[in-house]
Amino acid sequence: MKIFILVCITFICGFFVNVSNSNPLPYESIFNFGDSISDTGNAMKSFPPMPSNSPYGSTYFKHPAGRLSNGRLIIDFIAEAYGLPFLPALKNLTKDQDITKGVNFAFAGSTALESEFFKRHGVDPPGTNNSLSVQLGWFKDLKPSICKSKEECDGYFKNSLFLVGEIGGNDILSHLTHKTVTEIREIVPLMVEAIANATSILIEEGAIELAIPGNFPIGCNAAFLSTVDSKKKEDYDEFGCLIPYNTLVEYFNEQLKNAIEILRQKNPQAKIIYFDYYNDAKRLYQTPQQYGFTSDKNEILKACCASNGPYNVNPKTPCGVLGTTVCSDPSKQINWDGAHLTEAAYKMIAKGLVEGPFATPSLKTSLFKIV
């Protein structure tokens, strides 16, 4: 009898393993391109390691983990929701490392436009020359390690998700102290064109499902607020955000959506999703208490990892250096260090993308809820 039971249990267990293996994940892999909003370690590879007691990564990883936040990023939450591991950063890959579940090409400081563009127009060049097109080059170089033939690649990428951005925030930031909002508006079509071209190239490489995020309400961002530091009351909305810069992003997002529609018409075989980062994030500033953040209007726009400056931001004393402090509960704050958001904010934004309604059309149904 014991032998019979053991055989039955073994058979049943084997049956469930086979059933599980026969049901593929909604997305078999994710490939990500962008800037510091989704960089999981590429830029950090270029700098000396952060000290182990750095506040970066402290909430979730308990140590610096290549991310410019106190914990997980939007891309991390998306990967978890679909049963995938955190995306390894390209620059951290080791020999023979398994990359079949995806790779992250995002690099902090990256721009949609080439670095030469900024030099030609007499504005501050970006912190890195690893623009979107450079990241595409990395992908092409790595592709033979992922799949060997067009047929194999087409079959593999059919079940992959490609995230093209968010990117463009650094393009705007580079122009911030040199150009007016009206002048910055003139480069928006060029930024959109760069993102659309990158998307077209990925489709040519075999991508079938792609998500293109718009940009955040930068007028609510502590770094932008502290840099602009306008003294005109009429520049701010009822929530304390800079109207001209949010209007600029609204224009950028509308142009991007128009470009996405053209891409859809040209590539009917592809599913191209728009990620509405703007409204997904803006709701957090408008009704912060509804999402678990502080309801104090004087605090909600400030950075958590703070220094002595407007909105707790001072470029001379960035987060983590001597003289900076960390707020008592980062989960109550939206902004982490000035430019970047907290894990709590990224989690709410990711929920809005994966579970709706801020992805158009919707992503595939996730395996897990974001909690």
FISENU-80502 format. One record per atom (N, C-alpha, C): residue in one letter; x, y, z. Coordinates in steps of 0.2 Angstrom, whole numbers, padded with zeros to 4 digits, always signed. Each point is the difference from the previous one (the first is absolute). Layout:
AXYZ...
This chain:
M+0004-0006+0000M-0004+0006+0000M+0004+0006+0000K+0006+0000+0004K+0004+0006+0001K+0003+0002-0007I+0002-0006-0004I+0004+0001-0006I-0005+0003-0005F-0007-0002+0000F-0005+0002-0004F-0001+0007+0001I-0001+0002+0006I-0001+0007+0002I+0006+0005-0003L+0006-0003+0001L+0006+0004-0002L+0000+0001-0007V-0002-0006-0004V+0000+0001-0007V-0005+0005-0002C-0006+0000+0003C-0005+0005-0002C+0002+0007+0002I+0003+0001+0005I+0003+0007+0002I+0005+0002-0005T+0004-0005-0002T+0005+0002-0005T-0003+0002-0006F-0005-0004-0002F-0003+0001-0007F-0004+0007+0000I-0003+0001+0006I-0004+0006+0000I+0005+0006+0000C+0005+0000+0004C+0005+0005+0000C+0003+0002-0007G+0001-0006-0003G+0003+0001-0007G-0005+0003-0005F-0006-0002+0001F-0006+0003-0004F+0000+0007+0001F+0000+0003+0006F+0000+0007+0001F+0006+0003-0002V+0006-0003+0000V+0005+0004-0003V+0000+0000-0007N-0002-0005-0003N-0001+0000-0008N-0005+0005-0002V-0006+0001+0004V-0005+0005-0001V+0003+0007+0000S+0003+0001+0006S+0003+0006+0001S+0005+0002-0006N+0004-0005-0002N+0005+0002-0005N-0003+0001-0007S-0006-0003-0001S-0004+0001-0006S-0003+0006-0001N-0001+0004+0006N-0003+0006-0001N+0005+0006+0001P+0002+0003-0006P+0005+0005+0000P-0002+0006+0004L+0005+0004+0002L-0002+0007+0003L-0003+0004-0005P-0004+0005+0003P-0003+0005-0005P+0005+0003-0004Y+0006+0002+0003Y+0006+0003-0004Y+0006-0005+0002E+0003-0003-0005E+0006-0004+0002E+0006+0004+0002S+0000+0006-0003S+0006+0005+0002S-0002+0007-0001I+0004+0004+0003I-0001+0007-0001I+0007+0004-0001F+0000+0004-0005F+0006+0004-0002F-0002+0007+0001N+0004+0004+0004N-0001+0007+0002N+0005+0005-0003F-0002+0005-0002F+0004+0006-0002F-0002+0006+0004G+0004+0005+0001G-0002+0006+0004G+0006+0003+0004D-0002+0004+0005D+0005+0004+0004D-0001-0003+0007S+0002+0005+0005S+0001-0002+0007S-0007-0003+0003I-0006+0002-0003I-0006-0002+0002I+0000-0008+0000S+0003-0003-0004S+0000-0007-0001S+0007-0004+0000D+0005+0004+0001D+0007-0003+0000D+0001-0004+0006T+0001-0007-0001T+0001-0004+0006T+0007-0002+0002G+0005+0005-0003G+0007-0001+0002G+0005+0001-0006N-0002+0002-0006N+0005+0002-0005N+0004+0006+0002A-0003+0005+0002A+0004+0006+0001A+0005-0001+0006M-0003-0003+0005M+0004-0001+0006M+0006-0004-0001K+0000-0004-0005K+0006-0004-0002K+0006+0005-0002S-0002+0006-0002S+0005+0005-0002S+0003+0004+0005F-0002-0001+0006F+0002+0004+0006F+0002-0004+0006P+0004+0003+0004P+0002-0004+0006P-0006-0003+0004P+0000-0006+0003P-0006-0002+0004P-0002+0004+0005M-0007+0001+0001M-0002+0004+0006M+0002-0004+0006P+0001+0004+0005P+0001-0003+0007P-0006-0004+0002S+0002-0005+0004S-0006-0005+0002S-0005+0003+0004N+0001+0006+0003N-0005+0003+0004N-0003+0005-0004S+0000+0001-0006S-0003+0005-0004S-0008-0001+0000P-0004+0005+0000P-0007-0001+0001P-0003-0003-0007Y+0004+0000-0005Y-0003-0002-0006Y-0001-0008+0001G-0006-0002-0002G-0001-0007+0000G-0002-0003+0007S+0000+0005+0005S-0001-0002+0007S-0007-0003+0002T-0005+0002-0003T-0007-0002+0002T-0001-0008-0002Y+0002-0002-0006Y-0001-0007-0002Y+0006-0004-0001F+0005+0002-0003F+0006-0004-0001F+0005+0000+0006K-0001+0005+0005K+0004+0001+0006K+0007+0002-0002H+0002+0002-0006H+0006+0002-0002H+0000+0003-0007P+0004+0004-0002P+0000+0003-0007P-0001-0006-0005A-0004+0001-0005A-0001-0005-0005A-0001+0002-0007G+0004+0006-0001G+0001+0002-0007G-0006+0005-0002R-0005+0001+0005R-0006+0004-0002R+0000+0006+0004L-0002+0006-0004L+0000+0006+0003L-0007+0001+0004S-0001-0004+0005S-0006+0001+0004S+0002-0004+0007N-0005+0000+0004N+0001-0003+0006N-0002-0008+0000G-0003-0002-0006G-0002-0007-0001G-0001-0001-0007R-0005-0004-0001R-0002-0002-0007R-0002+0005-0005L+0001-0001-0006L-0003+0005-0005L-0006-0003-0004I-0003+0004-0004I-0006-0002-0004I+0002-0007-0004I+0006+0000-0003I+0002-0006-0004I+0000-0006+0005D+0002+0001+0006D+0001-0006+0005D-0007-0002+0001F-0005+0004+0002F-0007-0002+0001F-0003-0003-0005I+0001+0002-0006I-0003-0003-0006I+0003-0007-0001A+0007-0001+0001A+0003-0007-0001A-0003-0004+0005E-0001+0002+0006E-0003-0004+0006E-0007-0002-0002A-0004+0004-0002A-0007-0001-0002A-0001-0005-0005Y+0005-0001-0005Y+0000-0005-0005Y+0004-0006+0002G+0002-0001+0006G+0004-0006+0002G+0007-0001-0003L+0003+0006-0002L+0006+0000-0002L+0005+0003+0005P+0007-0002+0000P+0005+0003+0004P+0001+0007-0002F+0003+0004+0005F+0002+0007-0001F+0005+0000-0006L-0001+0005-0005L+0004+0000-0006L+0007+0001+0002P+0005-0004-0002P+0007+0001+0001P+0002+0006-0005A+0004+0005+0003A+0003+0005-0004A+0005-0003-0005L+0000+0003-0006L+0005-0003-0005L+0007+0001+0003K+0002+0005+0003K+0007+0001+0002K+0002-0004+0006N-0005-0004+0003N+0002-0004+0005N+0000-0007-0002L-0002-0002-0006L+0000-0007-0002L+0007-0003+0001T-0001-0007+0002T+0006-0004+0000T+0000-0005-0005K+0006-0003-0002K+0001-0005-0005K-0005-0005+0001D-0004-0003-0005D-0004-0005+0000D-0007+0001+0005Q-0001+0006+0002Q-0006+0002+0004Q-0006-0001-0004D-0005-0003+0003D-0006-0001-0004D-0004+0007-0001I-0001+0001-0006I-0003+0007-0002I-0007-0002-0004T-0002-0006+0001T-0006-0002-0004T-0007+0004+0003K+0001+0002+0006K-0006+0004+0003K+0000+0007-0002G+0005+0003-0003G+0001+0007-0002G+0006+0003+0003V+0001+0006-0002V+0006+0004+0001V-0002+0008+0001N+0003+0003+0004N-0002+0008+0001N+0006+0004-0003F-0002+0004-0005F+0005+0004-0004F+0000+0007+0003A-0005+0002+0004A-0001+0007+0002A+0007+0002+0004F+0001+0007-0001F+0006+0002+0003F-0001+0007+0003A+0001+0001+0006A-0002+0007+0003A+0004+0005-0003G-0004+0006-0001G+0003+0006-0003G-0001+0000-0008S-0003-0006-0003S-0001+0000-0007S-0005+0004-0002T+0000+0002-0007T-0004+0004-0003T-0003-0003-0007A-0006+0003-0002A-0002-0003-0006A+0004+0003-0006L+0003+0006+0001L+0004+0003-0006L+0007-0002+0001E+0004+0000-0005E+0007-0001+0000E+0004+0005+0004S+0005-0002+0004S+0004+0005+0004S+0002+0006-0005E+0002-0001-0006E+0003+0005-0005E-0005+0005-0001F-0007-0001+0001F-0005+0005-0001F+0001+0005+0005F+0001-0002+0006F+0000+0005+0006F+0006+0005-0001K+0006-0003-0002K+0006+0004-0002K-0001+0005-0005R-0004-0002-0005R-0001+0004-0006R-0005+0006+0002H-0004-0001+0005H-0005+0005+0001H+0002+0004+0007G+0006-0001+0002G+0003+0004+0005G-0003-0001+0007V-0003-0006+0001V-0003-0001+0007V+0004-0006+0003D-0001+0000+0007D+0004-0005+0004D-0001-0007-0003P+0006-0004-0002P-0001-0006-0003P-0002-0005+0006P-0004-0005-0002P-0002-0005+0005P+0006-0003+0004G-0002-0003+0006G+0005-0003+0004G+0003-0006-0003T-0003-0003-0005T+0003-0006-0004T-0002+0001-0007N+0004-0003-0005N-0001+0000-0007N-0004-0007-0002N-0002-0004+0005N-0004-0006-0001N-0007+0001-0002S-0001+0004-0005S-0007+0001-0002S-0004-0006-0002L-0006+0001-0002L-0005-0005-0002L+0003-0004-0006S+0003+0003-0005S+0003-0003-0006S+0006-0004+0002V+0004+0002+0005V+0006-0004+0003V-0003-0006+0003Q-0005+0000+0004Q-0003-0005+0003Q-0003-0006-0005L-0002+0003-0005L-0003-0004-0006L+0006-0004-0003G+0006+0003+0000G+0006-0003-0003G+0002-0006+0005W-0001+0001+0006W+0002-0005+0005W-0005-0006-0001F-0006+0001-0001F-0005-0005-0001F+0002-0004-0006K+0002+0003-0006K+0002-0003-0006K+0006-0004+0001D+0005+0002+0004D+0006-0004+0002D-0002-0006+0004L-0004+0001+0004L-0002-0006+0005L-0005-0005-0004K-0003+0002-0005K-0006-0004-0003K+0003-0007-0002P+0006-0001-0003P+0002-0006-0002P+0001-0005+0006S+0001+0003+0006S+0000-0005+0006S-0007-0002+0003I-0005+0003-0003I-0007-0001+0002I-0003-0005-0004C+0001+0001-0007C-0003-0004-0005C+0005+0000-0006K+0000-0006-0004K+0005-0001-0005K-0003+0002-0007S-0006-0001-0001S-0003+0001-0007S-0006+0004+0000K-0002+0003-0006K-0006+0004+0000K-0006-0004+0003E-0001-0006-0002E-0005-0004+0002E+0000-0001+0008E+0006-0002+0002E+0000+0000+0007E-0001+0006+0004C+0002+0006-0003C-0001+0006+0004C-0007+0002-0001D-0003-0001-0005D-0007+0002-0001D-0005-0004+0005G+0002-0007+0001G-0004-0004+0004G+0001+0003+0008Y+0007+0001+0001Y+0001+0003+0007Y-0003+0006+0002F+0001+0005-0005F-0002+0007+0001F-0008+0000+0000K-0003-0005-0003K-0008+0000+0000K-0003+0000+0007N+0004-0002+0005N-0002-0001+0007N+0004+0005+0004S+0003+0005-0003S+0004+0005+0004S-0004+0007+0001L+0002+0003+0005L-0003+0007+0001L+0006+0005-0001F+0000+0005-0004F+0005+0005-0001F-0003+0007+0003L+0004+0003+0004L-0001+0006+0003L+0004+0005-0003V-0002+0005-0004V+0004+0005-0003V-0001+0007+0004G+0004+0000+0005G-0001+0006+0005G-0003-0002+0006E-0001+0005+0005E+0000+0007-0001E+0007+0003-0002I+0000+0005-0005I+0006+0003-0001I-0003+0007-0003G+0005+0005+0001G-0002+0007-0002G+0001+0005+0006G-0001-0002+0006G+0000+0004+0005G+0007+0004+0001N+0005-0004-0002N+0007+0003+0001N+0001+0005-0006D-0003-0001-0006D+0000+0004-0005D-0002+0007+0002I-0006+0000+0003I-0003+0006+0003I+0004+0003+0005L+0003-0004+0005L+0004+0003+0005L+0006+0003-0002S+0003-0002-0005S+0006+0003-0003S-0001+0007-0003H-0006+0001-0002H-0002+0006-0003H-0002+0005+0006L-0001-0002+0006L-0004+0003+0005L+0002+0007+0001T+0007+0001+0001T+0003+0006+0002T+0002+0005-0006H-0001-0003-0006H+0002+0004-0006H-0005+0002-0004K-0006-0003+0000K-0005+0001-0004K-0007+0001+0003T-0004+0004-0003T-0007+0001+0003T-0004-0006-0002V-0006+0000+0004V-0004-0006-0002V-0002+0000-0007T-0002+0006-0003T-0001+0000-0007T+0005-0002-0004E+0006+0001+0001E+0006-0002-0004E+0001-0008+0001I-0001-0002+0006I+0001-0008+0001I-0006-0003-0004R-0006+0003+0000R-0005-0003-0004R+0002-0002-0007E+0005+0004-0003E+0002-0001-0007E+0004-0006-0001I+0003-0003+0005I+0003-0007-0001I-0004-0006+0001V-0006+0001+0003V-0005-0005+0001V-0001-0005-0006P-0001+0003-0006P-0001-0004-0006P+0006-0005-0001L+0006+0003+0001L+0006-0004-0001L+0001-0005+0005M-0002+0001+0006M+0000-0005+0005M-0005-0006-0002V-0006+0002-0002V-0005-0005-0001V+0002-0004-0006E+0003+0003-0005E+0003-0003-0006E+0005-0005+0002A+0005+0001+0004A+0005-0004+0003A-0003-0007+0003I-0006+0001+0004I-0003-0005+0003I-0004-0004-0005A-0003+0003-0005A-0004-0004-0005A+0005-0004-0004N+0006+0003-0002N+0005-0004-0004N+0003-0006+0004A+0001+0001+0006A+0002-0005+0004A-0005-0006+0000T-0006+0002+0001T-0006-0005+0000T+0000-0004-0007S+0001+0004-0005S+0000-0003-0007S+0005-0005-0001I+0006+0002+0003I+0006-0005-0001I-0001-0006+0004L-0003+0000+0006L-0002-0006+0004L-0005-0004-0003I-0005+0003-0003I-0005-0004-0004I+0004-0004-0006E+0004+0004-0003E+0004-0004-0006E+0005-0005+0003E+0002+0000+0006E+0004-0005+0003E-0004-0006+0003G-0007+0001+0000G-0004-0006+0001G-0005+0002+0006A+0000+0006+0003A-0004+0001+0006A-0008+0000-0003I-0004-0003+0004I-0007+0000-0001I-0004+0004+0005E+0002+0000+0006E-0004+0004+0005E+0005+0005+0003L-0002+0006+0000L+0004+0006+0002L-0004+0005+0004A+0003+0002+0006A-0003+0005+0004A+0004+0006-0001I-0003+0006-0001I+0004+0007+0000I-0003+0004+0005P+0003+0002+0005P-0002+0004+0005P+0000+0008-0002G-0005+0003+0002G+0001+0008+0000G+0004+0002+0005N+0000+0007+0001N+0005+0002+0006N-0005+0002+0006F+0004+0001+0005F-0003+0002+0007F-0002+0007+0000P-0004+0002+0005P-0002+0007+0001P+0006+0003+0003I+0005+0002-0004I+0006+0003+0003I-0001+0006+0004G-0005+0003-0001G-0002+0006+0004G-0001-0001+0007C-0001-0006+0002C-0001-0002+0007C+0006-0003+0003N+0006-0001-0004N+0006-0003+0002N+0004+0004+0004A+0002-0002+0006A+0004+0004+0004A+0006+0003-0003A+0004-0004-0004A+0006+0003-0004A-0002+0006-0004F-0005-0001-0004F-0002+0005-0005F-0003+0006+0004L-0004-0001+0005L-0002+0005+0005L+0005+0004+0003S+0005-0003+0002S+0006+0003+0003S+0004+0004-0005T+0001-0003-0006T+0004+0004-0005T-0003+0006-0002V-0006-0001-0002V-0004+0006-0003V-0001+0005+0006D-0003-0002+0005D-0001+0004+0006D-0003+0007-0002S-0006-0001-0003S-0003+0006-0003S-0003+0004+0006K+0000+0007+0000K-0003+0004+0005K-0007+0002-0002K-0002-0002-0006K-0007+0003-0002K-0005-0005+0002K-0005+0002+0004K-0005-0004+0003K-0004-0003-0006E-0001+0003-0005E-0004-0002-0006E+0003-0006-0004D+0007-0001+0002D+0003-0006-0003D-0002-0007+0003Y-0003+0001+0005Y-0002-0007+0004Y-0007-0001+0000D-0002-0007+0000D-0007-0002+0000D-0002+0000+0008E-0006-0003+0001E-0002+0000+0007E+0004-0006+0004F+0003-0004-0004F+0004-0005+0004F+0007+0002+0001G+0002+0006-0003G+0007+0002+0001G+0005-0002-0005C-0003-0003-0006C+0004-0002-0006C+0001+0006-0005L+0005+0000-0003L+0001+0005-0005L-0004-0001-0007I-0004+0004-0001I-0005+0000-0006I+0004+0000-0006P+0005+0004-0002P+0003+0000-0006P+0003-0006-0002Y+0003-0004+0005Y+0004-0006-0001Y-0005-0006-0001N-0005+0000+0004N-0005-0005-0001N-0003+0001-0007T-0001+0006-0002T-0003+0001-0007T+0004-0002-0005L+0007+0001+0001L+0005-0002-0005L+0000-0008-0001V-0001-0003+0006V+0000-0008+0000V-0007-0002-0004E-0005+0003+0002E-0006-0001-0003E+0000+0000-0008Y+0004+0005-0002Y+0001+0001-0008Y+0004-0006-0002F+0006-0001+0003F+0004-0006-0001F-0004-0007-0001N-0004-0001+0005N-0004-0006+0000N-0005+0000-0005E-0003+0005-0002E-0005+0000-0006E+0004-0001-0006Q+0006+0003-0001Q+0004-0002-0006Q+0002-0007+0000L+0002-0003+0005L+0002-0007+0001L-0006-0004-0002K-0006+0001+0002K-0006-0004-0001K-0001+0000-0008N+0000+0006-0003N-0001+0001-0007N+0005-0005-0004A+0007+0000+0003A+0005-0004-0004A-0002-0007+0001I-0002-0002+0006I-0002-0007+0001I-0006-0002-0004E-0004+0004-0001E-0006-0002-0005E+0003-0001-0007I+0004+0004-0002I+0003-0001-0007I+0004-0007+0000L+0004-0001+0005L+0003-0006+0001L-0004-0006-0001R-0006+0000+0004R-0005-0005+0000R-0003-0001-0008Q-0001+0005-0003Q-0002+0000-0007Q+0005-0004-0005K+0006+0002+0002K+0005-0003-0005K+0002-0007+0002N-0001-0002+0006N+0002-0006+0003N-0006-0004+0003P-0005-0002-0004P-0006-0003+0003P+0001-0007+0003Q+0006-0003-0001Q+0001-0006+0003Q+0003+0001+0008A+0001+0006+0001A+0003+0002+0007A-0005+0003+0004K+0000-0002+0007K-0004+0003+0005K+0004+0006+0003I-0001+0006-0001I+0003+0005+0003I-0004+0004+0006I+0003-0001+0006I-0004+0003+0006I+0003+0007+0002Y-0005+0004+0002Y+0002+0006+0003Y-0001+0000+0007F+0006+0002+0004F+0000+0000+0007F-0001+0007+0002D-0006+0002+0003D-0001+0006+0002D+0003+0002+0007Y+0007+0001+0000Y+0003+0002+0006Y-0002+0006+0003Y-0003+0005-0004Y-0001+0007+0002Y-0006-0001+0005N-0006-0003-0002N-0006+0000+0004N+0001-0005+0005D+0004-0005-0001D+0001-0005+0005D+0003+0003+0006A+0005+0004-0001A+0004+0003+0005A-0004+0006+0003K-0003+0004-0004K-0003+0006+0002K-0005-0001+0005R-0004-0005+0000R-0005-0002+0005R+0003+0000+0007L+0006-0003+0000L+0003+0000+0007L+0001+0007+0003Y+0002+0005-0004Y+0001+0006+0003Y-0007+0004+0001Q-0005-0002-0003Q-0006+0003+0000Q-0004-0002+0007T+0000-0007+0001T-0003-0003+0006T+0005-0005+0003P+0005+0003+0003P+0005-0005+0002P-0002-0004+0006Q-0005+0002+0004Q-0002-0004+0006Q-0004-0006-0003Q-0003+0000-0005Q-0004-0005-0003Q+0005-0006-0002Y+0006+0001-0001Y+0005-0005-0002Y+0005-0001+0006G-0002+0002+0006G+0005-0001+0006G+0005+0004+0001F+0001+0006-0004F+0005+0005+0001F-0003+0005+0005T+0005+0004+0002T-0002+0006+0005T-0005+0005-0004S-0004+0002+0005S-0005+0005-0003S+0002+0007+0001D+0006+0001+0003D+0003+0007+0001D+0003+0003-0006K-0004+0005-0002K+0002+0003-0007K+0007+0003+0000N+0002+0002+0006N+0007+0003+0000N+0005-0005+0000E-0001-0007+0001E+0005-0005+0000E-0001-0004-0006I-0006-0001-0003I+0000-0005-0006I+0004+0001-0006L+0002+0006-0001L+0004+0002-0006L+0008+0000+0002K+0001-0001+0006K+0007+0000+0002K+0004-0007-0001A+0006+0000+0000A+0004-0006-0001A+0001-0003+0007C+0000-0007+0000C+0001-0004+0007C+0007+0000+0002C+0004-0002-0005C+0007+0000+0001C+0003+0008-0001A+0001+0003+0006A-0001+0007-0001A+0007+0004+0002S+0000+0006-0002S+0006+0005+0001S-0003+0007+0001N+0004+0004+0002N-0003+0007+0002N+0000+0004-0007G-0007+0000-0003G-0001+0004-0006G-0007+0000-0001P-0003+0003-0005P-0007+0000-0002P-0002-0007-0001Y-0006-0001+0003Y-0003-0007-0001Y+0005-0006+0002N+0005+0002+0005N+0005-0005+0003N+0005-0002-0005V+0001+0004-0005V+0004-0002-0006V+0006+0005+0000N+0006-0002+0000N+0006+0004-0001N+0005-0004-0005P+0001+0002-0006P+0005-0003-0004P+0007-0001+0003K+0002+0004+0004K+0006+0000+0003K+0001-0005+0005T-0006-0002+0003T+0000-0006+0005T-0005-0005-0002P+0001-0004-0005P-0005-0005-0002P-0001-0005+0005C-0006-0004+0000C-0002-0005+0004C+0006-0005+0002G+0001-0001+0006G+0005-0005+0002G+0007+0003+0002V+0001+0006-0001V+0007+0003+0002V-0001+0003+0007L+0006+0001+0003L+0000+0003+0007L-0004+0006+0000G-0005+0001+0005G-0004+0006+0001G-0007-0001-0003T-0002-0006-0003T-0006-0001-0002T-0004-0005+0005T-0006+0000+0000T-0004-0004+0004T-0006-0004-0004V-0003-0005+0003V-0005-0004-0003V-0006+0001+0004C-0006+0001-0003C-0006+0001+0004C-0002-0006+0004S-0004+0001+0005S-0001-0006+0005S-0004-0006-0004D-0004+0002-0005D-0004-0005-0003D-0001+0001-0007P+0005-0003-0004P+0000+0001-0008P-0006-0002-0003S-0004-0004+0003S-0006-0003-0003S-0006+0006+0000K+0002+0005+0004K-0005+0005+0000K+0001+0006-0005Q+0006-0001-0003Q+0002+0006-0005Q+0000-0003-0007I-0001+0005-0005I+0000-0002-0007I+0007+0001-0003N+0004+0005+0002N+0006+0001-0003N+0006-0002+0005W+0005-0003-0003W+0005-0003+0004W+0006+0005+0001D+0003+0002-0006D+0006+0003+0001D+0001+0007-0004G-0006+0002-0003G-0001+0006-0004G-0002-0002-0007A+0004-0004-0004A-0001-0002-0006A-0005-0006-0001H+0001-0004+0005H-0003-0007+0000H-0005-0001+0005L-0004-0005-0001L-0006-0001+0005L+0002-0006+0005T-0004-0001+0005T+0001-0005+0005T-0003-0007-0003E+0002-0005+0003E-0003-0006-0002E-0008+0000+0001A-0002+0003+0005A-0007+0000+0001A-0004+0003-0006A+0003+0006-0002A-0003+0003-0006A+0001-0004-0006Y+0005-0003-0001Y+0001-0005-0006Y-0005-0006+0000K-0001-0002+0006K-0005-0006+0001K-0007+0002-0003M-0002+0006+0003M-0007+0003-0002M+0000+0001-0008I+0005+0002-0003I+0000+0002-0007I+0000-0007-0004A+0004-0005+0003A+0000-0006-0004A-0007-0004+0001K-0003+0001+0005K-0007-0003+0001K-0004+0003-0005G+0000+0007-0001G-0004+0003-0005G+0001-0002-0007L+0006-0003-0001L+0002-0002-0007L-0002-0007-0001V+0001-0005+0005V-0001-0007-0001V-0007-0001+0001E-0003+0003+0005E-0007-0001+0002E-0005+0005-0003G+0002+0005-0003G-0004+0005-0003G-0001+0006+0004P-0002+0005-0003P-0002+0001-0007P+0005+0004-0004F+0006+0000+0002F+0005+0004-0003F+0004-0003-0006A-0002-0006-0002A+0003-0003-0006A-0005+0000-0006T+0002+0002-0006T-0005+0000-0005T+0003-0002-0007P-0002-0006-0002P-0004-0005+0003P+0003-0004+0006S-0004-0004+0003S+0002-0003+0006S+0006-0005-0001L+0004-0001+0005L+0005-0005+0000L-0004-0007+0001K+0004-0005-0001K-0003-0007+0001K-0002+0000+0008T-0004-0005+0001T-0002+0000+0007T+0006-0003+0004S+0002+0003+0006S+0005-0002+0004S-0001-0006+0004L+0005-0003+0002L+0000-0006+0004L-0002+0002+0007F+0003+0005+0002F+0000+0002+0007F-0002+0008+0001K-0004+0001+0006K-0002+0007+0001K+0006+0004+0003I+0001+0006-0001I+0005+0004+0003I-0002+0003+0007V+0003-0003+0005V-0002+0002+0007V+0006+0003+0004
